[in-house]
Amino acid sequence: MVAAVTCVACSPSPARLPRLVVLYAPCSVNRSFLTPYDASVSFTPHLAGFAASSLVFDRHRTESGQSGTAFASIFSGSQAPVHGVYHHPTVLSDDRVLVAESFAAAGFETHSWLEHPMASEAENYAQGIPPPNRHPGALMAPDSYLPQLLDRMVADPDLRVFVVTNFTVSHQPYTGHDLARFCAEHADLCGVAREPGFWRLRRLARRHHIRLSFDPEGAFAELGLSPQDVTRLDRIERLLYSADIAYLDRLFGELLDAIDARGLREDSLVVFTADHGEAPPRPGTAFRWTHGFQLTPDVLDVPLLIRAPGLAPRRIGYVTRSIDVAPTLRGLAGIPSPPAGDDERIYGVDLAPALRGESPPPALTAFSHTAMFDPITWSFVSKWETVRRFHPERSPQAISTALMQGDRVQKEIREADGSWGDQAFDRSTDPHEEHDVFDAHDPTQERNAERLRAYKRLLVDAYRGETGAPDAEREKRLRSLGYIE
């Protein structure tokens, strides 16, 4: 534990417990495209406004850059050796108590809008939600049921409600939602859309997005793309992704407006987070505009914003993890967490006492890992040279691992030549982790290298093999998100 510090902005405890709890967890959100994490971003005003009244977590880390695994960690408060999701689509077991189950047991009426095909009711992510309250699609404020639910809360002061949603509007291949509107409002970001050949390159990017993401050099050569074409493709992808994030911001803003318009703001606990980010091209990035199979900060550093009764807005600088979300939600709502193990690598902690100023901030280490390819996607992408270099086999032995302590990051990864190597980075001066400072003679780095090897052994030993839907259903879900053509 780190030493306690005085915080004049910290409230000693919430004035009251929330009646409405919303866990809002969209997919594929690179936090550097959000105003709370980059003040130069102009297209997420609703998140900017939300952040002004929220806790903003600056060192929040996801377990893995793949949706099934990451949502399992958010909902269960545990990592893959416990929840068992190493790739998606995988059916989540009944072994863990999910966060919705805890709220249901505490007397909350629970509702879900689980639109994400890799973490849906079909994969058992709706545990704790009665079937009539499992709503189709994503949570949209104009949804016919949501206004009725909020109106019931206004009419019945004793009604307590828990809502969880996951969905994606910003997953590769990027759609560019409401692009005309986006460019009308942000003309300075849309120069590439006015250049000759924009529509040709946009269609090419969508048609070949898998190859361009997982085998970029091979795709560039096969498609005859010049360096100028590649640069413009990246600008187009950035524009489309920005428009998608702006659309997500509007959706979230509509939800906040619906809550606030009914006078429920002071009674609500609202959490905005994400399963993983996206990796734009940077030095050392093998796979571009995708996620899951490399340990880049663009993928692993995800947003976490919490607005809760009694918590003064401020930034949280210590390391937190996706596995801490569920126990912290329980803690902020006054609900005890079920018993968990004491292995900090795989079990989350309740941050509520620290957020209330009742205890010192925890000194946590965030362990992350790459995902495994599912069998269907593997059969599709394993023919490409870039994939084979970094993932020569489809097994837990091919998983790379990382840990983060404060600004220090360390990794054990497969190198481009197929060998295994250690890397270390100082995020205080190298936020994109581009300059390796690993020193085999540094005692701290040596200890962390052994910790990563032990974590890898834990992942390998806990792997329970294939589970999930029949291949035809898996293929349908993978195709729906563009993992296969």
C-alpha positions in Angstrom: 0.0 0.0 0.0 1.1 3.6 -0.6 1.0 6.1 2.1 -2.2 7.9 2.8 -2.5 11.4 1.5 -4.7 14.3 2.4 -7.3 15.1 -0.2 -9.4 18.2 0.4 -11.7 17.4 -2.5 -12.5 13.9 -1.3 -15.8 13.3 0.4 -15.6 11.0 3.5 -18.6 9.0 2.3 -21.5 9.3 -0.1 -24.5 11.3 1.1 -26.7 8.4 0.1 -26.6 5.2 -1.8 -27.6 5.1 -5.5 -31.1 3.9 -6.6 -30.0 3.7 -10.2 -26.8 2.0 -11.2 -25.8 2.0 -14.9 -22.8 0.1 -16.2 -22.2 1.5 -19.7 -19.5 -0.6 -21.5 -19.2 -0.1 -25.2 -16.6 -1.9 -27.3 -13.5 -0.7 -29.1 -13.0 2.7 -27.5 -9.5 4.2 -27.8 -9.4 6.6 -24.9 -7.1 9.1 -26.7 -10.1 9.9 -28.9 -12.1 11.1 -25.8 -11.9 14.6 -24.5 -11.4 13.6 -20.9 -8.1 11.9 -21.9 -7.0 14.4 -24.6 -8.2 17.9 -24.2 -7.5 18.6 -27.9 -10.4 16.3 -28.9 -13.4 18.4 -29.9 -16.0 15.7 -30.8 -16.9 14.1 -27.5 -18.7 17.0 -25.6 -21.0 14.8 -23.6 -18.2 12.7 -22.2 -16.4 15.9 -21.5 -19.4 17.2 -19.5 -19.7 13.9 -17.7 -16.1 13.9 -16.8 -16.5 17.3 -15.2 -18.7 15.7 -12.5 -17.0 12.3 -12.3 -13.9 10.5 -11.2 -11.6 10.1 -14.2 -9.2 7.2 -14.0 -5.9 7.9 -15.7 -4.2 4.5 -15.3 -7.0 2.1 -16.0 -6.1 -1.1 -17.7 -8.1 -3.9 -19.3 -7.3 -7.6 -18.9 -7.1 -8.3 -22.6 -7.8 -6.6 -25.9 -10.5 -9.0 -26.9 -14.2 -8.5 -26.1 -15.2 -11.8 -24.7 -12.3 -11.9 -22.3 -12.5 -8.3 -21.4 -16.3 -8.2 -20.7 -15.9 -11.4 -18.6 -13.3 -9.5 -16.5 -15.6 -6.5 -16.1 -18.7 -8.5 -15.2 -17.0 -11.1 -13.0 -14.2 -9.2 -11.3 -11.7 -11.9 -12.3 -9.3 -12.8 -15.0 -9.0 -15.7 -17.5 -7.6 -18.3 -15.1 -10.9 -17.9 -13.1 -13.6 -16.9 -15.7 -12.1 -19.2 -18.4 -12.6 -17.0 -21.4 -9.4 -17.1 -23.5 -11.0 -16.3 -26.8 -14.4 -15.6 -28.1 -17.1 -16.6 -28.7 -16.9 -18.7 -25.4 -19.8 -19.4 -23.1 -19.1 -17.9 -19.7 -19.5 -20.5 -16.9 -21.8 -20.2 -13.9 -18.8 -20.5 -11.5 -18.4 -16.8 -10.8 -21.0 -14.4 -9.3 -21.5 -11.7 -11.9 -22.1 -8.1 -10.9 -25.8 -8.2 -12.0 -26.3 -11.2 -9.7 -25.1 -9.3 -6.7 -27.4 -6.4 -7.4 -30.3 -8.8 -8.0 -29.6 -10.5 -4.6 -29.6 -7.0 -3.0 -33.1 -6.2 -4.2 -32.3 -4.3 -7.3 -34.5 -4.8 -10.4 -31.9 -5.8 -13.0 -32.0 -5.1 -16.8 -29.6 -5.8 -19.6 -29.1 -4.5 -23.1 -26.3 -6.8 -24.2 -25.9 -6.2 -27.9 -22.3 -7.4 -28.3 -22.4 -10.8 -30.0 -19.3 -12.0 -28.1 -20.6 -11.2 -24.6 -24.4 -11.6 -24.9 -27.1 -13.6 -23.3 -26.2 -16.5 -25.6 -22.8 -16.6 -24.0 -24.2 -16.5 -20.5 -23.2 -12.9 -19.8 -26.8 -12.0 -18.7 -26.6 -14.0 -15.4 -28.6 -12.2 -12.8 -31.0 -10.7 -15.3 -34.5 -12.3 -15.4 -35.4 -13.2 -19.0 -38.2 -10.6 -19.4 -35.6 -7.9 -18.5 -33.0 -9.0 -21.1 -33.7 -6.4 -23.8 -32.6 -6.8 -27.4 -30.0 -4.5 -29.0 -28.0 -1.7 -27.5 -29.3 0.6 -24.8 -30.6 3.7 -26.5 -32.3 6.6 -24.7 -35.3 6.7 -27.0 -35.8 2.9 -26.5 -39.4 2.4 -25.7 -38.7 0.5 -22.5 -36.0 2.8 -21.0 -38.2 5.8 -20.5 -40.9 3.6 -18.9 -38.2 2.2 -16.5 -37.0 5.6 -15.5 -40.6 6.9 -15.1 -41.3 4.0 -12.8 -38.4 5.0 -10.6 -39.8 8.5 -10.4 -43.2 7.2 -9.4 -41.8 4.7 -6.9 -39.0 6.1 -4.6 -38.4 2.6 -3.3 -37.6 1.1 -6.7 -33.9 0.4 -7.2 -32.6 -0.5 -10.7 -29.4 -1.9 -12.1 -28.8 -1.6 -15.8 -25.9 -3.0 -17.9 -25.2 -2.6 -21.6 -22.5 -3.6 -24.0 -22.5 -2.9 -27.7 -20.3 -1.5 -30.5 -20.6 1.3 -32.9 -16.8 1.8 -33.3 -15.5 -1.7 -34.2 -13.3 -2.3 -37.2 -14.3 -2.0 -40.1 -15.3 1.5 -39.1 -18.6 2.8 -40.4 -18.2 6.5 -40.0 -21.6 7.1 -38.5 -23.3 10.3 -39.6 -20.1 11.3 -41.5 -21.7 14.2 -43.2 -22.9 15.6 -39.9 -19.4 15.0 -38.4 -17.7 16.8 -41.2 -20.1 19.7 -41.1 -19.4 20.1 -37.4 -15.6 19.3 -37.6 -14.5 20.5 -41.0 -10.9 20.8 -39.8 -10.8 17.0 -39.3 -12.2 16.1 -42.7 -9.7 17.2 -45.2 -9.0 13.7 -46.4 -12.7 13.3 -47.2 -12.4 16.2 -49.7 -9.4 14.7 -51.5 -9.7 12.9 -54.9 -10.0 9.1 -54.5 -11.5 9.2 -51.0 -14.4 6.9 -51.8 -12.2 4.5 -53.7 -9.8 4.1 -50.8 -12.7 3.9 -48.3 -14.2 1.0 -50.2 -10.9 -0.7 -50.4 -10.3 -0.3 -46.7 -13.6 -1.9 -45.9 -13.3 -4.7 -48.4 -9.8 -5.7 -47.3 -9.9 -4.6 -43.6 -8.9 -8.0 -42.2 -5.8 -8.3 -44.3 -4.9 -4.7 -43.9 -5.1 -5.1 -40.1 -3.3 -8.5 -39.6 -0.9 -8.6 -42.5 -0.4 -4.9 -43.5 2.8 -5.3 -45.5 1.5 -8.2 -47.5 -1.8 -6.3 -48.1 0.0 -3.2 -49.3 2.1 -5.2 -51.8 -0.9 -7.3 -53.0 -3.1 -4.3 -53.5 -0.4 -2.2 -55.1 -0.6 0.6 -52.6 1.9 3.4 -52.6 3.3 5.0 -49.5 1.0 7.9 -50.2 -1.9 5.6 -50.4 -1.0 4.0 -47.1 -0.8 7.4 -45.4 -4.2 8.4 -46.8 -5.7 5.1 -45.7 -4.6 5.8 -42.2 -6.1 9.2 -42.3 -9.4 7.8 -43.6 -9.5 5.2 -40.9 -8.8 7.8 -38.3 -11.6 10.0 -39.7 -14.1 7.2 -39.8 -13.2 6.0 -36.3 -13.5 9.6 -35.0 -17.0 9.9 -36.5 -18.0 6.6 -34.8 -16.7 7.8 -31.5 -18.6 11.1 -31.9 -21.7 9.0 -32.5 -21.1 7.0 -29.4 -20.7 10.2 -27.4 -24.1 11.3 -28.6 -25.7 8.0 -27.6 -24.2 8.3 -24.1 -25.3 12.0 -23.9 -28.9 11.0 -24.7 -28.8 8.5 -21.8 -27.5 11.1 -19.4 -30.1 13.6 -20.5 -32.9 11.0 -19.9 -31.6 10.3 -16.4 -31.1 14.0 -15.5 -34.5 15.1 -17.0 -36.3 12.9 -14.5 -34.4 14.3 -11.5 -32.5 11.0 -11.0 -29.0 12.4 -11.3 -28.3 12.6 -7.6 -29.6 9.1 -7.1 -27.6 7.5 -9.9 -24.2 5.7 -10.1 -23.1 5.8 -13.8 -20.0 4.1 -15.0 -18.5 4.6 -18.5 -15.8 2.1 -19.5 -14.9 -0.1 -22.4 -13.6 -3.6 -23.1 -10.5 -2.5 -25.1 -9.2 0.1 -27.4 -7.9 0.2 -31.0 -4.4 0.3 -32.3 -3.6 3.0 -34.9 -0.3 2.5 -36.6 2.7 3.5 -34.4 6.3 2.3 -34.2 6.4 -1.3 -33.0 2.7 -2.0 -33.8 2.6 -5.1 -35.9 -1.2 -5.2 -36.3 -3.0 -1.9 -37.2 -6.5 -0.6 -36.5 -7.4 -3.7 -34.6 -7.0 -5.3 -31.1 -6.6 -8.5 -29.2 -3.2 -9.9 -30.3 -0.7 -7.3 -29.2 0.0 -5.5 -25.9 -0.1 -1.8 -27.0 -1.3 1.0 -24.8 -3.8 2.0 -27.4 -5.5 -1.3 -26.9 -5.0 -1.9 -23.1 -5.5 1.6 -21.7 -9.2 2.0 -21.6 -11.5 4.7 -20.2 -13.1 4.5 -16.8 -15.3 7.4 -15.5 -17.5 7.1 -12.5 -20.2 9.5 -11.3 -21.6 8.6 -8.0 -23.5 10.3 -5.1 -21.1 11.9 -2.7 -17.9 11.5 -4.7 -16.3 14.9 -5.7 -15.0 15.0 -9.3 -11.3 14.5 -9.6 -8.7 12.5 -11.5 -7.5 9.2 -10.1 -3.8 8.6 -10.8 -3.1 5.1 -9.4 -3.4 1.9 -11.4 -6.8 0.2 -11.6 -8.0 -2.8 -13.6 -11.0 -4.0 -15.4 -11.4 -6.6 -12.7 -11.9 -3.9 -10.1 -15.1 -2.5 -11.8 -17.5 -5.1 -10.4 -16.3 -5.1 -6.8 -16.2 -1.3 -6.9 -19.7 -1.0 -8.2 -20.9 -3.2 -5.3 -18.9 -1.2 -2.8 -20.3 2.2 -4.0 -23.8 0.8 -3.8 -23.3 -0.7 -0.3 -23.4 -4.3 -1.5 -20.8 -6.7 -0.1 -18.8 -8.6 -2.7 -18.8 -12.4 -2.7 -15.6 -14.1 -1.4 -12.7 -14.0 -3.8 -9.2 -15.3 -3.8 -6.2 -13.2 -2.7 -4.2 -13.5 -5.9 -4.0 -9.9 -7.1 -3.2 -11.0 -10.6 -6.6 -12.5 -11.2 -9.1 -11.0 -8.6 -10.3 -7.4 -8.5 -10.6 -5.2 -5.4 -13.2 -2.8 -4.1 -11.9 0.7 -4.7 -14.8 2.4 -2.9 -13.1 2.9 0.4 -10.2 4.7 -1.3 -12.5 6.7 -3.5 -14.4 7.9 -0.4 -11.2 8.8 1.4 -11.7 6.1 4.0 -8.4 4.3 3.1 -5.2 4.9 1.2 -5.2 4.3 -2.5 -4.2 0.7 -3.3 -0.9 0.0 -4.9 -2.1 -2.4 -7.6 -0.3 -4.2 -10.5 -2.3 -4.6 -13.7 -1.6 -7.9 -15.4 -2.7 -8.2 -19.1 -2.3 -10.7 -21.8 -3.0 -11.3 -25.5 -6.0 -13.4 -26.5 -6.0 -16.7 -28.3 -7.3 -17.0 -31.8 -10.5 -18.9 -32.0 -10.4 -21.9 -34.3 -12.4 -20.3 -37.1 -10.5 -17.0 -37.2 -7.2 -18.9 -36.9 -8.0 -20.9 -40.0 -8.6 -17.7 -41.9 -5.6 -15.5 -40.7 -2.9 -18.1 -40.0 -1.9 -18.2 -43.7 -0.5 -14.6 -43.4 3.2 -14.2 -42.6 2.8 -11.4 -40.1 0.4 -13.5 -38.0 2.6 -16.6 -38.1 5.6 -14.6 -36.9 3.9 -13.4 -33.8 1.4 -16.2 -33.3 2.9 -19.4 -34.8 0.5 -21.6 -32.9 -3.1 -21.4 -31.6 -2.6 -22.3 -27.9 -2.2 -20.6 -24.6 1.6 -21.1 -25.0 1.5 -18.4 -27.6 0.0 -15.8 -25.2 2.1 -12.7 -24.4 1.9 -11.0 -21.0 2.3 -7.5 -19.6 2.2 -5.8 -16.2 1.9 -2.2 -15.2 2.9 -0.6 -11.9 2.5 3.2 -11.9 4.3 4.4 -15.0 6.4 1.3 -15.4 5.3 -1.3 -17.9 7.0 -4.7 -18.5 6.2 -7.3 -21.1 7.2 -10.9 -22.1 6.3 -11.1 -25.8 7.1 -13.0 -28.9 9.5 -11.0 -31.0 9.3 -10.6 -34.8 11.8 -13.4 -35.3 9.6 -15.9 -33.3 11.8 -15.8 -30.1 10.6 -14.7 -26.7 11.9 -11.5 -25.2 11.4 -9.1 -22.3 10.6 -5.4 -22.7 10.3 -2.5 -20.3 9.0 1.0 -20.7 8.7 4.2 -18.7 5.3 5.7 -19.4 6.2 9.0 -17.8 8.4 9.9 -20.8 7.3 7.3 -23.3 3.4 7.1 -23.2 3.2 5.0 -26.4 5.8 2.5 -25.2 8.1 2.9 -28.2 11.5 2.9 -26.4 12.4 -0.3 -24.8 14.5 0.2 -21.6 14.7 -3.4 -20.4 17.9 -4.1 -18.4 18.4 -7.8 -17.4 20.7 -6.6 -14.6 18.0 -4.4 -13.0 16.7 -6.2 -9.9 13.2 -4.8 -10.2 12.9 -5.7 -13.8 14.3 -9.1 -13.1 11.7 -9.7 -10.5 8.9 -8.5 -12.8 10.2 -10.8 -15.6 9.7 -13.7 -13.2 6.3 -12.5 -12.2 5.3 -12.4 -15.8 6.6 -15.9 -16.4 4.6 -17.1 -13.3 1.5 -15.4 -14.7 2.0 -17.1 -18.0 2.2 -20.5 -16.3 -1.0 -19.7 -14.5 -2.7 -18.9 -17.7 -1.5 -22.0 -19.4 -2.3 -24.3 -16.5 -5.8 -22.9 -16.1 -6.8 -23.3 -19.7 -9.8 -25.6 -19.9 -10.1 -26.1 -23.7 -12.8 -25.2 -26.1 -16.3 -24.3 -25.0 -19.1 -22.5 -26.7 -21.6 -22.5 -29.5 -21.5 -24.8 -32.5 -19.1 -23.8 -35.2 -21.9 -22.5 -37.5 -23.1 -20.1 -34.8 -19.6 -19.1 -33.9 -18.9 -18.3 -37.5 -22.0 -16.2 -37.7 -21.0 -14.1 -34.7 -17.4 -13.7 -35.9 -18.6 -12.5 -39.3 -21.0 -10.0 -37.7 -18.0 -8.1 -36.2 -15.8 -8.5 -39.3 -13.3 -11.0 -37.8 -13.8 -13.2 -40.9 -15.1 -12.5 -44.4 
